[in-house]
Amino acid sequence: MASIINGKLIAPKVTAKIYPSLHKGKMNKVNAIIVHQTDSDAAQQTFNQYKAKSTTGAHFLIDKKGNITQTGLLNQKCAHVGKILSKCYETKACTKADLALATAIYHQKGLKFSVRVKNLYVHEKEKTYPDRYPMNEDSIGIEIVGKAKAGTKPGSKVYESINKEQNASLKWLINELYKLLNLDDEDVYTHPQISRKNVTEASTAAW
């Protein structure tokens, strides 16, 4: 079984290549795991991005051979989520009053769509998990190397399928994190489930 020491996941299957550029402050509690795809063809492209002084990115990266690299410490926030959707509005699993308020914020007349999305995000941030979706402040991000390629509709993009080696490594990693962080299946999401992203991102992930 793996262990966590000073924010590092210690296991033979994991290579540590920590990029301080990803760290956005201390993370005191991990409530969830978010699965992403990189929109790149190779791990090195993502590593090159991580060399910037401050950048977005996740805690782990799984390359096309299934190799797992830890890129951010598990006790540090990384910017990998963006503005979360309203869990109440999306799932309707909330009180009528909460749903009415979320709906009013989202459809407020006279405001641009981007402003309404931001206002709803600000409203969601005041909630505690699991009444809201996980955010940068309380989640671990796992990037899987995969490119978004042109789709059949003009201007559309579709992420390439995650291969069996990547999914095997993803399953192993998530199962280890389950045990170490006291999480379960309900605490794992793909990026488009919780934020405004391409719906095909990580849609072929399996764990």
MDAnalysis code that builds the backbone (N, CA, C; Angstrom):
import MDAnalysis as mda
import numpy as np

u = mda.Universe.empty(621, n_residues=207, atom_resindex=np.repeat(np.arange(207), 3), trajectory=True)
u.add_TopologyAttr("name", ["N", "CA", "C"] * 207)
u.add_TopologyAttr("resid", np.arange(1, 208))
u.add_TopologyAttr("resname", ["MET", "ALA", "SER", "ILE", "ILE", "ASN", "GLY", "LYS", "LEU", "ILE", "ALA", "PRO", "LYS", "VAL", "THR", "ALA", "LYS", "ILE", "TYR", "PRO", "SER", "LEU", "HIS", "LYS", "GLY", "LYS", "MET", "ASN", "LYS", "VAL", "ASN", "ALA", "ILE", "ILE", "VAL", "HIS", "GLN", "THR", "ASP", "SER", "ASP", "ALA", "ALA", "GLN", "GLN", "THR", "PHE", "ASN", "GLN", "TYR", "LYS", "ALA", "LYS", "SER", "THR", "THR", "GLY", "ALA", "HIS", "PHE", "LEU", "ILE", "ASP", "LYS", "LYS", "GLY", "ASN", "ILE", "THR", "GLN", "THR", "GLY", "LEU", "LEU", "ASN", "GLN", "LYS", "CYS", "ALA", "HIS", "VAL", "GLY", "LYS", "ILE", "LEU", "SER", "LYS", "CYS", "TYR", "GLU", "THR", "LYS", "ALA", "CYS", "THR", "LYS", "ALA", "ASP", "LEU", "ALA", "LEU", "ALA", "THR", "ALA", "ILE", "TYR", "HIS", "GLN", "LYS", "GLY", "LEU", "LYS", "PHE", "SER", "VAL", "ARG", "VAL", "LYS", "ASN", "LEU", "TYR", "VAL", "HIS", "GLU", "LYS", "GLU", "LYS", "THR", "TYR", "PRO", "ASP", "ARG", "TYR", "PRO", "MET", "ASN", "GLU", "ASP", "SER", "ILE", "GLY", "ILE", "GLU", "ILE", "VAL", "GLY", "LYS", "ALA", "LYS", "ALA", "GLY", "THR", "LYS", "PRO", "GLY", "SER", "LYS", "VAL", "TYR", "GLU", "SER", "ILE", "ASN", "LYS", "GLU", "GLN", "ASN", "ALA", "SER", "LEU", "LYS", "TRP", "LEU", "ILE", "ASN", "GLU", "LEU", "TYR", "LYS", "LEU", "LEU", "ASN", "LEU", "ASP", "ASP", "GLU", "ASP", "VAL", "TYR", "THR", "HIS", "PRO", "GLN", "ILE", "SER", "ARG", "LYS", "ASN", "VAL", "THR", "GLU", "ALA", "SER", "THR", "ALA", "ALA", "TRP"])
u.atoms.positions = np.array([
    [0.835, -1.204, 0.000],
    [0.000, 0.000, 0.000],
    [0.869, 1.253, 0.000],
    [0.409, 2.263, -0.674],
    [1.118, 3.532, -0.722],
    [0.961, 4.287, 0.598],
    [1.756, 5.323, 0.768],
    [1.636, 6.196, 1.931],
    [1.841, 7.638, 1.488],
    [1.425, 8.572, 2.321],
    [1.627, 9.994, 2.039],
    [2.568, 10.554, 3.094],
    [3.688, 11.114, 2.647],
    [4.665, 11.719, 3.547],
    [4.966, 13.134, 3.053],
    [4.648, 14.124, 3.883],
    [4.888, 15.531, 3.526],
    [4.283, 15.900, 2.172],
    [3.097, 15.370, 1.912],
    [2.397, 15.707, 0.680],
    [2.755, 14.852, -0.516],
    [3.738, 13.963, -0.379],
    [4.129, 13.092, -1.491],
    [3.490, 11.718, -1.337],
    [3.005, 11.186, -2.440],
    [2.491, 9.822, -2.460],
    [3.677, 8.892, -2.687],
    [3.974, 8.096, -1.697],
    [5.139, 7.220, -1.759],
    [4.693, 5.824, -2.190],
    [5.109, 5.417, -3.385],
    [4.772, 4.103, -3.933],
    [5.686, 3.830, -5.124],
    [6.040, 2.567, -5.361],
    [6.916, 2.236, -6.491],
    [6.359, 2.676, -7.843],
    [5.038, 2.741, -7.964],
    [4.426, 3.088, -9.246],
    [4.408, 4.589, -9.524],
    [4.796, 5.392, -8.545],
    [4.685, 6.849, -8.682],
    [6.065, 7.497, -8.703],
    [6.313, 8.313, -9.726],
    [7.531, 9.108, -9.806],
    [7.213, 10.534, -9.384],
    [7.993, 11.075, -8.475],
    [7.770, 12.450, -8.017],
    [8.545, 13.430, -8.888],
    [7.843, 14.386, -9.457],
    [8.443, 15.494, -10.203],
    [7.620, 16.729, -9.837],
    [7.896, 17.272, -8.655],
    [7.056, 18.313, -8.084],
    [7.388, 19.676, -8.689],
    [6.352, 20.394, -9.129],
    [6.504, 21.725, -9.708],
    [5.896, 22.755, -8.753],
    [6.714, 23.511, -8.026],
    [6.191, 24.533, -7.117],
    [5.304, 25.564, -7.816],
    [5.463, 25.717, -9.126],
    [4.632, 26.660, -9.893],
    [3.149, 26.314, -9.817],
    [2.842, 25.065, -9.492],
    [1.440, 24.632, -9.412],
    [0.807, 24.966, -8.067],
    [1.597, 25.203, -7.055],
    [1.076, 25.351, -5.695],
    [0.456, 26.718, -5.476],
    [-0.794, 26.715, -4.987],
    [-1.558, 27.951, -4.791],
    [-1.950, 28.169, -3.330],
    [-1.268, 27.519, -2.426],
    [-1.578, 27.673, -1.009],
    [-1.918, 26.340, -0.370],
    [-1.902, 26.323, 0.934],
    [-2.096, 25.085, 1.682],
    [-3.518, 24.539, 1.506],
    [-3.626, 23.222, 1.324],
    [-4.922, 22.536, 1.275],
    [-5.051, 21.694, 2.544],
    [-6.021, 22.051, 3.353],
    [-6.173, 21.416, 4.659],
    [-7.003, 20.139, 4.630],
    [-7.874, 20.008, 3.630],
    [-8.780, 18.863, 3.577],
    [-9.022, 18.474, 2.137],
    [-8.902, 17.181, 1.836],
    [-9.207, 16.675, 0.493],
    [-10.566, 15.994, 0.535],
    [-11.505, 16.531, -0.222],
    [-12.851, 15.970, -0.260],
    [-13.145, 15.171, -1.516],
    [-12.340, 15.352, -2.562],
    [-12.700, 14.727, -3.837],
    [-11.497, 14.645, -4.770],
    [-11.703, 13.920, -5.870],
    [-10.706, 13.747, -6.928],
    [-11.353, 14.146, -8.250],
    [-10.627, 14.919, -9.057],
    [-11.128, 15.351, -10.367],
    [-10.224, 14.781, -11.452],
    [-10.827, 14.115, -12.451],
    [-10.073, 13.507, -13.555],
    [-10.154, 14.408, -14.783],
    [-8.997, 14.717, -15.355],
    [-8.881, 15.615, -16.502],
    [-8.174, 14.912, -17.662],
    [-8.197, 15.558, -18.827],
    [-7.272, 15.226, -19.910],
    [-6.513, 16.476, -20.297],
    [-5.279, 16.293, -20.759],
    [-4.354, 17.414, -20.924],
    [-4.585, 18.265, -22.173],
    [-5.237, 17.706, -23.194],
    [-5.298, 18.311, -24.524],
    [-3.887, 18.479, -25.092],
    [-3.079, 17.450, -24.926],
    [-1.734, 17.423, -25.501],
    [-1.425, 15.999, -25.939],
    [-0.394, 15.853, -26.764],
    [-0.041, 14.537, -27.289],
    [0.947, 13.786, -26.412],
    [1.661, 14.509, -25.555],
    [2.700, 13.878, -24.751],
    [2.833, 14.554, -23.402],
    [3.327, 13.812, -22.428],
    [3.483, 14.340, -21.071],
    [4.428, 15.534, -21.048],
    [5.479, 15.503, -21.859],
    [6.484, 16.558, -21.805],
    [5.895, 17.926, -22.133],
    [4.890, 17.973, -22.982],
    [4.257, 19.247, -23.295],
    [3.645, 19.866, -22.039],
    [3.037, 19.030, -21.222],
    [2.451, 19.516, -19.978],
    [3.537, 19.903, -18.985],
    [4.587, 19.096, -18.886],
    [5.694, 19.430, -17.989],
    [6.325, 20.772, -18.379],
    [6.442, 21.026, -19.669],
    [7.006, 22.302, -20.123],
    [6.158, 23.470, -19.643],
    [4.849, 23.295, -19.685],
    [3.937, 24.337, -19.201],
    [4.124, 24.568, -17.706],
    [4.344, 23.489, -16.979],
    [4.477, 23.575, -15.523],
    [5.755, 24.291, -15.081],
    [6.685, 24.518, -15.992],
    [7.933, 25.186, -15.638],
    [7.762, 26.691, -15.464],
    [6.591, 27.221, -15.792],
    [6.336, 28.649, -15.621],
    [6.342, 29.014, -14.140],
    [6.513, 30.312, -13.846],
    [6.568, 30.765, -12.456],
    [5.269, 30.464, -11.716],
    [4.152, 30.613, -12.396],
    [2.849, 30.305, -11.801],
    [1.935, 29.825, -12.912],
    [1.315, 28.689, -12.718],
    [0.526, 28.124, -13.802],
    [-0.597, 27.252, -13.262],
    [-1.491, 26.855, -14.142],
    [-2.544, 25.916, -13.778],
    [-2.035, 24.498, -13.985],
    [-2.669, 23.566, -13.312],
    [-2.258, 22.175, -13.451],
    [-2.774, 21.343, -12.299],
    [-2.473, 20.055, -12.345],
    [-3.034, 19.112, -11.379],
    [-1.929, 18.432, -10.577],
    [-2.350, 17.585, -9.641],
    [-1.416, 16.932, -8.723],
    [-0.711, 15.716, -9.330],
    [-1.364, 15.081, -10.315],
    [-0.784, 13.890, -10.948],
    [-0.949, 13.972, -12.451],
    [-0.088, 13.256, -13.159],
    [-0.206, 13.112, -14.608],
    [0.064, 11.657, -14.975],
    [-0.787, 11.102, -15.813],
    [-0.628, 9.735, -16.309],
    [-0.345, 9.814, -17.811],
    [0.829, 9.332, -18.229],
    [1.179, 9.424, -19.647],
    [0.570, 8.260, -20.434],
    [0.859, 8.201, -21.719],
    [0.201, 7.220, -22.578],
    [0.668, 5.788, -22.338],
    [1.789, 5.626, -21.650],
    [2.244, 4.281, -21.278],
    [1.703, 3.859, -19.916],
    [0.974, 4.757, -19.262],
    [0.430, 4.452, -17.949],
    [1.340, 4.854, -16.804],
    [2.446, 5.511, -17.102],
    [3.344, 5.970, -16.043],
    [2.699, 7.100, -15.252],
    [2.812, 7.038, -13.934],
    [2.207, 8.037, -13.052],
    [3.290, 8.955, -12.509],
    [3.109, 10.257, -12.708],
    [4.023, 11.255, -12.148],
    [3.241, 12.161, -11.211],
    [3.737, 12.338, -9.987],
    [3.140, 13.317, -9.095],
    [3.794, 14.655, -9.371],
    [2.976, 15.658, -9.681],
    [3.488, 16.968, -10.061],
    [3.208, 18.046, -9.014],
    [2.243, 17.800, -8.134],
    [1.926, 18.750, -7.075],
    [1.757, 18.023, -5.750],
    [2.125, 18.666, -4.664],
    [1.991, 18.058, -3.342],
    [0.523, 17.971, -2.939],
    [0.175, 16.925, -2.223],
    [-1.220, 16.691, -1.854],
    [-1.695, 17.575, -0.719],
    [-0.795, 18.315, -0.107],
    [-1.204, 19.282, 0.910],
    [-1.206, 20.711, 0.368],
    [-1.137, 20.815, -0.979],
    [-1.171, 22.114, -1.637],
    [-2.309, 22.186, -2.652],
    [-2.976, 23.342, -2.716],
    [-3.995, 23.560, -3.735],
    [-3.342, 23.734, -5.098],
    [-3.972, 23.190, -6.122],
    [-3.571, 23.425, -7.506],
    [-4.773, 23.969, -8.271],
    [-4.518, 24.837, -9.239],
    [-5.606, 25.434, -10.020],
    [-5.968, 24.515, -11.180],
    [-6.898, 23.604, -10.944],
    [-7.263, 22.634, -11.977],
    [-8.764, 22.546, -12.225],
    [-9.578, 23.262, -11.450],
    [-11.030, 23.112, -11.554],
    [-11.687, 24.236, -12.337],
    [-11.380, 25.484, -12.003],
    [-12.088, 26.616, -12.594],
    [-13.366, 26.895, -11.826],
    [-14.276, 27.632, -12.437],
    [-15.542, 27.985, -11.785],
    [-16.471, 26.768, -11.777],
    [-16.888, 26.342, -10.600],
    [-17.762, 25.169, -10.519],
    [-19.201, 25.513, -10.905],
    [-19.889, 24.517, -11.418],
    [-21.322, 24.614, -11.671],
    [-22.069, 24.546, -10.346],
    [-23.352, 24.862, -10.386],
    [-24.202, 24.705, -9.210],
    [-24.688, 23.266, -9.141],
    [-24.280, 22.545, -8.114],
    [-24.722, 21.163, -7.939],
    [-26.232, 21.110, -7.761],
    [-26.760, 22.078, -7.039],
    [-28.204, 22.156, -6.824],
    [-28.939, 22.309, -8.150],
    [-28.486, 23.249, -8.984],
    [-29.144, 23.516, -10.260],
    [-29.003, 22.345, -11.225],
    [-27.829, 21.724, -11.251],
    [-27.565, 20.652, -12.210],
    [-28.264, 19.348, -11.840],
    [-28.316, 19.022, -10.567],
    [-28.851, 17.722, -10.144],
    [-30.266, 17.790, -9.592],
    [-30.676, 19.000, -9.191],
    [-31.994, 19.223, -8.545],
    [-32.108, 18.479, -7.210],
    [-30.966, 18.018, -6.698],
    [-30.966, 17.303, -5.415],
    [-30.740, 18.300, -4.284],
    [-31.716, 19.159, -4.080],
    [-31.625, 20.194, -3.051],
    [-33.034, 20.662, -2.717],
    [-33.149, 21.551, -1.769],
    [-34.474, 22.035, -1.395],
    [-35.044, 22.933, -2.492],
    [-36.367, 23.089, -2.494],
    [-37.016, 23.959, -3.476],
    [-36.527, 25.388, -3.350],
    [-36.283, 25.810, -2.128],
    [-35.808, 27.180, -1.899],
    [-34.413, 27.373, -2.464],
    [-33.537, 26.398, -2.243],
    [-32.177, 26.490, -2.781],
    [-32.182, 26.470, -4.301],
    [-33.025, 25.623, -4.878],
    [-33.116, 25.551, -6.333],
    [-33.662, 26.838, -6.917],
    [-34.647, 27.422, -6.257],
    [-35.223, 28.684, -6.733],
    [-34.187, 29.796, -6.710],
    [-33.355, 29.822, -5.667],
    [-32.324, 30.857, -5.566],
    [-31.261, 30.664, -6.635],
    [-30.799, 29.433, -6.825],
    [-29.791, 29.159, -7.849],
    [-30.318, 29.504, -9.236],
    [-31.563, 29.170, -9.495],
    [-32.187, 29.467, -10.791],
    [-32.286, 30.968, -11.020],
    [-32.663, 31.702, -9.957],
    [-32.784, 33.161, -10.070],
    [-31.444, 33.806, -10.385],
    [-30.383, 33.324, -9.746],
    [-29.045, 33.866, -9.998],
    [-28.606, 33.557, -11.431],
    [-28.850, 32.334, -11.869],
    [-28.397, 31.892, -13.187],
    [-29.138, 32.587, -14.328],
    [-30.398, 32.927, -14.091],
    [-31.221, 33.517, -15.155],
    [-31.535, 34.988, -14.901],
    [-30.764, 35.640, -14.055],
    [-31.037, 37.041, -13.740],
    [-30.999, 37.899, -15.002],
    [-32.062, 38.634, -15.226],
    [-32.186, 39.439, -16.438],
    [-31.250, 40.648, -16.394],
    [-30.804, 41.048, -17.575],
    [-29.990, 42.239, -17.698],
    [-28.503, 42.024, -17.508],
    [-28.094, 40.798, -17.226],
    [-26.680, 40.505, -17.009],
    [-26.143, 39.584, -18.097],
    [-24.890, 39.784, -18.475],
    [-24.252, 38.911, -19.443],
    [-24.146, 37.502, -18.867],
    [-24.073, 36.522, -19.765],
    [-23.974, 35.127, -19.343],
    [-22.751, 34.911, -18.455],
    [-21.623, 35.488, -18.834],
    [-20.398, 35.304, -18.057],
    [-20.543, 35.853, -16.639],
    [-21.264, 36.933, -16.492],
    [-21.492, 37.525, -15.167],
    [-22.403, 36.636, -14.344],
    [-23.441, 36.091, -14.973],
    [-24.368, 35.203, -14.254],
    [-23.662, 33.926, -13.799],
    [-22.792, 33.388, -14.649],
    [-22.017, 32.198, -14.292],
    [-21.112, 32.498, -13.102],
    [-20.450, 33.650, -13.131],
    [-19.571, 34.031, -12.030],
    [-20.363, 34.223, -10.735],
    [-21.521, 34.863, -10.824],
    [-22.343, 35.090, -9.638],
    [-22.810, 33.777, -9.021],
    [-23.151, 32.818, -9.862],
    [-23.591, 31.521, -9.353],
    [-22.416, 30.782, -8.710],
    [-21.240, 30.931, -9.299],
    [-20.037, 30.333, -8.722],
    [-19.739, 30.913, -7.344],
    [-19.846, 32.219, -7.217],
    [-19.617, 32.879, -5.927],
    [-20.617, 32.373, -4.893],
    [-21.863, 32.188, -5.325],
    [-22.893, 31.646, -4.439],
    [-22.551, 30.224, -3.997],
    [-22.067, 29.411, -4.919],
    [-21.743, 28.019, -4.606],
    [-20.571, 27.921, -3.635],
    [-19.609, 28.809, -3.763],
    [-18.415, 28.766, -2.922],
    [-18.732, 28.884, -1.434],
    [-19.870, 29.462, -1.121],
    [-20.239, 29.641, 0.280],
    [-20.724, 28.340, 0.920],
    [-21.011, 27.348, 0.098],
    [-21.518, 26.071, 0.611],
    [-20.356, 25.165, 1.007],
    [-20.681, 24.113, 1.736],
    [-19.677, 23.116, 2.092],
    [-19.930, 21.840, 1.282],
    [-18.851, 21.124, 1.018],
    [-18.960, 19.841, 0.324],
    [-19.607, 18.822, 1.254],
    [-20.556, 17.993, 0.775],
    [-20.936, 17.725, -0.623],
    [-22.155, 18.494, -1.131],
    [-22.549, 19.568, -0.451],
    [-23.668, 20.365, -0.955],
    [-23.279, 21.158, -2.192],
    [-22.015, 21.262, -2.467],
    [-21.500, 21.866, -3.703],
    [-20.524, 20.883, -4.333],
    [-20.134, 21.173, -5.575],
    [-19.095, 20.387, -6.225],
    [-17.726, 20.745, -5.629],
    [-16.745, 19.851, -5.741],
    [-15.409, 20.158, -5.222],
    [-14.741, 21.287, -5.992],
    [-13.863, 21.996, -5.295],
    [-13.138, 23.123, -5.871],
    [-11.636, 22.902, -5.732],
    [-10.856, 23.861, -6.226],
    [-9.409, 23.786, -6.050],
    [-9.030, 23.632, -4.580],
    [-9.818, 24.267, -3.717],
    [-9.500, 24.312, -2.295],
    [-9.594, 22.962, -1.604],
    [-10.292, 21.991, -2.203],
    [-10.495, 20.725, -1.481],
    [-10.484, 19.501, -2.392],
    [-9.750, 19.578, -3.503],
    [-9.738, 18.428, -4.414],
    [-8.355, 18.176, -4.998],
    [-8.133, 16.924, -5.366],
    [-6.912, 16.494, -6.044],
    [-7.224, 16.322, -7.532],
    [-6.351, 16.834, -8.371],
    [-6.529, 16.703, -9.810],
    [-5.603, 15.658, -10.407],
    [-6.155, 14.848, -11.322],
    [-5.365, 13.857, -12.058],
    [-5.492, 14.148, -13.545],
    [-4.392, 14.481, -14.188],
    [-4.371, 14.715, -15.630],
    [-3.988, 13.426, -16.355],
    [-4.691, 13.135, -17.447],
    [-4.359, 12.003, -18.302],
    [-4.014, 12.554, -19.689],
    [-2.876, 12.169, -20.204],
    [-2.440, 12.699, -21.502],
    [-3.421, 12.263, -22.587],
    [-3.914, 13.237, -23.318],
    [-4.854, 12.954, -24.406],
    [-5.219, 14.236, -25.118],
    [-5.274, 14.185, -26.432],
    [-5.509, 15.367, -27.263],
    [-6.981, 15.493, -27.649],
    [-7.470, 16.724, -27.669],
    [-8.805, 17.003, -28.200],
    [-8.659, 17.288, -29.686],
    [-9.270, 16.446, -30.512],
    [-9.124, 16.563, -31.960],
    [-10.437, 17.016, -32.595],
    [-10.362, 17.437, -33.834],
    [-11.536, 17.970, -34.525],
    [-12.658, 16.943, -34.565],
    [-13.872, 17.397, -34.217],
    [-15.041, 16.526, -34.247],
    [-15.750, 16.577, -35.585],
    [-16.890, 15.926, -35.664],
    [-17.633, 15.875, -36.929],
    [-18.376, 17.176, -37.215],
    [-18.720, 17.925, -36.176],
    [-19.406, 19.204, -36.367],
    [-18.375, 20.324, -36.479],
    [-18.637, 21.331, -37.324],
    [-17.686, 22.437, -37.501],
    [-17.351, 23.104, -36.161],
    [-16.052, 23.246, -35.906],
    [-15.614, 23.912, -34.691],
    [-15.608, 23.051, -33.439],
    [-16.117, 21.814, -33.560],
    [-16.185, 20.953, -32.378],
    [-14.887, 20.181, -32.187],
    [-14.650, 19.753, -30.952],
    [-13.481, 18.941, -30.630],
    [-13.911, 17.756, -29.768],
    [-13.233, 16.637, -29.975],
    [-13.523, 15.428, -29.212],
    [-12.201, 14.891, -28.663],
    [-12.168, 14.628, -27.363],
    [-10.950, 14.081, -26.765],
    [-10.738, 12.635, -27.199],
    [-9.484, 12.303, -27.463],
    [-9.164, 10.931, -27.820],
    [-9.434, 9.998, -26.639],
    [-9.657, 8.731, -26.948],
    [-9.975, 7.757, -25.907],
    [-8.771, 7.499, -25.018],
    [-9.034, 7.324, -23.754],
    [-7.998, 6.951, -22.793],
    [-7.696, 5.468, -22.990],
    [-6.420, 5.103, -23.063],
    [-6.080, 3.713, -23.368],
    [-6.103, 2.833, -22.113],
    [-5.966, 1.540, -22.310],
    [-6.106, 0.587, -21.204],
    [-5.001, 0.730, -20.165],
    [-3.795, 1.084, -20.600],
    [-2.699, 1.285, -19.649],
    [-2.972, 2.505, -18.760],
    [-3.491, 3.548, -19.365],
    [-3.827, 4.747, -18.595],
    [-4.951, 4.468, -17.602],
    [-5.977, 3.761, -18.049],
    [-7.097, 3.460, -17.152],
    [-6.688, 2.515, -16.018],
    [-5.783, 1.594, -16.306],
    [-5.300, 0.701, -15.252],
    [-4.556, 1.495, -14.179],
    [-3.754, 2.451, -14.614],
    [-3.017, 3.284, -13.667],
    [-3.958, 4.223, -12.915],
    [-4.943, 4.747, -13.625],
    [-5.935, 5.610, -12.979],
    [-6.676, 4.855, -11.885],
    [-7.098, 3.639, -12.184],
    [-7.808, 2.822, -11.196],
    [-6.941, 2.567, -9.971],
    [-5.688, 2.204, -10.207],
    [-4.783, 1.948, -9.082],
    [-4.614, 3.206, -8.230],
    [-4.375, 4.334, -8.889],
    [-4.128, 5.585, -8.179],
    [-5.342, 6.006, -7.358],
    [-6.513, 5.951, -7.971],
    [-7.718, 6.345, -7.255],
    [-7.979, 5.425, -6.077],
    [-7.780, 4.127, -6.256],
    [-8.006, 3.191, -5.151],
    [-7.047, 3.456, -3.983],
    [-5.815, 3.812, -4.273],
    [-4.874, 4.151, -3.211],
    [-5.298, 5.426, -2.488],
    [-5.735, 6.413, -3.258],
    [-6.180, 7.667, -2.656],
    [-7.461, 7.477, -1.839],
    [-8.347, 6.596, -2.309],
    [-9.537, 6.252, -1.518],
    [-9.132, 5.876, -0.097],
    [-8.202, 4.928, -0.007],
    [-7.818, 4.375, 1.289],
    [-7.095, 5.406, 2.151],
    [-6.227, 6.171, 1.538],
    [-5.409, 7.108, 2.294],
    [-6.178, 8.345, 2.733],
    [-7.192, 8.722, 1.963],
    [-7.909, 9.977, 2.224],
    [-9.359, 9.769, 2.642],
    [-9.757, 8.507, 2.811],
    [-11.112, 8.186, 3.248],
    [-12.165, 8.719, 2.268],
    [-11.962, 8.410, 0.991],
    [-12.889, 8.810, -0.067],
    [-13.564, 7.575, -0.640],
    [-14.604, 7.796, -1.467],
    [-15.233, 6.679, -2.167],
    [-15.675, 7.124, -3.553],
    [-16.417, 6.258, -4.254],
    [-16.784, 6.532, -5.647],
    [-17.553, 7.837, -5.831],
    [-18.337, 8.217, -4.852],
    [-19.130, 9.440, -4.967],
    [-18.264, 10.692, -4.926],
    [-17.005, 10.525, -4.568],
    [-16.102, 11.666, -4.454],
    [-15.160, 11.807, -5.647],
    [-15.423, 11.078, -6.728],
    [-14.592, 11.167, -7.934],
    [-15.448, 11.690, -9.086],
    [-14.939, 12.694, -9.779],
    [-15.677, 13.349, -10.861],
    [-14.759, 13.535, -12.063],
    [-15.349, 13.608, -13.248],
    [-14.601, 14.101, -14.397],
    [-14.800, 15.617, -14.453],
    [-13.876, 16.300, -15.077],
    [-13.908, 17.768, -15.091],
    [-15.230, 18.338, -15.621],
    [-15.773, 17.812, -16.731],
    [-17.025, 18.387, -17.246],
    [-18.235, 18.194, -16.325],
    [-18.167, 17.266, -15.392],
    [-19.276, 17.073, -14.464],
    [-19.440, 18.249, -13.515],
    [-18.358, 18.962, -13.256],
    [-18.415, 19.995, -12.225],
    [-18.117, 21.402, -12.732],
    [-17.673, 21.534, -13.975],
    [-17.290, 22.832, -14.513],
    [-17.642, 22.894, -15.996],
    [-17.579, 24.080, -16.573],
    [-17.958, 24.250, -17.979],
    [-16.797, 23.869, -18.887],
    [-16.746, 22.585, -19.232],
    [-15.677, 22.050, -20.047],
    [-16.242, 21.198, -21.171],
    [-15.400, 20.875, -22.134],
    [-15.770, 19.972, -23.222],
    [-16.285, 18.657, -22.627],
    [-17.506, 18.285, -22.984],
    [-18.153, 17.128, -22.344],
    [-17.425, 15.811, -22.615],
    [-16.563, 15.778, -23.625],
    [-15.850, 14.533, -23.934],
    [-14.554, 14.385, -23.124],
    [-14.155, 15.426, -22.391],
    [-12.928, 15.340, -21.596],
    [-13.059, 14.265, -20.519],
    [-12.172, 13.297, -20.552],
    [-12.140, 12.191, -19.596],
    [-13.403, 11.327, -19.611],
    [-14.178, 11.414, -20.687],
    [-15.426, 10.630, -20.758],
    [-15.156, 9.141, -20.889],
    [-13.933, 8.767, -21.315],
    [-13.579, 7.350, -21.438],
    [-12.722, 6.870, -20.267],
    [-12.611, 7.699, -19.243],
    [-11.878, 7.275, -18.039],
    [-12.666, 6.207, -17.296],
    [-11.965, 5.221, -16.739],
    [-12.621, 4.136, -16.012],
    [-11.801, 3.837, -14.756],
    [-12.514, 3.704, -13.641],
    [-11.820, 3.387, -12.385],
    [-12.673, 2.478, -11.509],
])
